[in-house]
Amino acid sequence: DADVTQTPRNRITKTGKRIMLECSQTKGHDRMYWYRQDPGLGLRLIYYSFDVKDINKGEISDGYSVSRQAQAKFSLSLESAIPNQTALYFCATSVGTGAYTQYFGPGTRLTVL
Amino acid sequence: GQQLNQSPQSMFIQEGEDVSMNCTSSSIFNTWLWYKQDPGEGPVLLIALYKAGELTSNGRLTAQFGITRKDSFLNISASIPSDVGIYFCAGPVSGGSNYKLTFGKGTLLTVNP
């Protein structure tokens, strides 16, 4: 089984709808991240969390919110989706102390019409 | 902020050819990570580099941590069709204590059989 899972894998929605993307991990890592990928722009950090009580904004957090429900779960919400939020979204985890390596989920392809 | 510049942006090569790509920055990094993203999947770590001048191999892949600590190189020897994908370099954001990574925009590799 995959260590980092994301649901759904694909989602099509309409402008103005509220959307939640979910991420679960079985790696036992404390740190979790949400990224957005657009063609030619690489990976950009939306939010990150170092533990259940710690949430931090990344470089492009406007229009997004997150919830760390448990060590293993980190959800990303789009309160009112807009077309320019159409992108690939990735969740990642890392051990944290002493290690920078991040492990990615398979991604969610979101289309906002 | 710290930026990683990857080149080339894309490469079209014949099976069996060797590939070279690089990542540069105006800032010093103390860790370099190379990831590969297969089509439709999340990035997977290929090689991690921790010391200036370090040369590390993973099968047909070899990566080097530049002596200036401002660049890194990835080489693929005798390319095969499954090498197709996007290759990203990444390094810890300045300070490093928050365990955030900054990513290059990627090199898209296409291998013609």
Boltz contact constraints between the chains, C-beta under 6 A:
constraints:
  - contact:
      token1: [A, 42]
      token2: [B, 103]
      max_distance: 6.0
  - contact:
      token1: [A, 42]
      token2: [B, 105]
      max_distance: 6.0
  - contact:
      token1: [A, 42]
      token2: [B, 106]
      max_distance: 6.0
  - contact:
      token1: [A, 43]
      token2: [B, 103]
      max_distance: 6.0
  - contact:
      token1: [A, 90]
      token2: [B, 42]
      max_distance: 6.0
  - contact:
      token1: [A, 96]
      token2: [B, 99]
      max_distance: 6.0
  - contact:
      token1: [A, 100]
      token2: [B, 31]
      max_distance: 6.0
  - contact:
      token1: [A, 100]
      token2: [B, 92]
      max_distance: 6.0
  - contact:
      token1: [A, 101]
      token2: [B, 45]
      max_distance: 6.0
  - contact:
      token1: [A, 101]
      token2: [B, 48]
      max_distance: 6.0
  - contact:
      token1: [A, 104]
      token2: [B, 42]
      max_distance: 6.0
  - contact:
      token1: [A, 104]
      token2: [B, 43]
      max_distance: 6.0
  - contact:
      token1: [A, 105]
      token2: [B, 42]
      max_distance: 6.0
  - contact:
      token1: [A, 106]
      token2: [B, 41]
      max_distance: 6.0
  - contact:
      token1: [A, 106]
      token2: [B, 42]
      max_distance: 6.0
  - contact:
      token1: [A, 107]
      token2: [B, 42]
      max_distance: 6.0
